Amino acid sequence: MTEQKRDLAIYEVGVKWESERMRIEARNSTEAKRTFCQMTGRKFSDPWHGASILSARRVEA
């Protein structure tokens, strides 16, 4: 469990042109975007509303 916990990082994820961001714990930025889509009811693969319009930035703790 602690080994998996060490691999996780915190990402700030949100729509590229909006200022509101959500902090999500994930292994990489793609996983953070997928989690964001699940939490907000978006379809990850949608070209107009999915991952392509999101940005995920790693936050240093």
Secondary structure, 3 states (H helix, E strand, C coil): CHHHHHHCEEEEEEECCCCCCEEEEECCHHHHHHHHHHHHCCCCCCCCCCHHHEEEEEECC
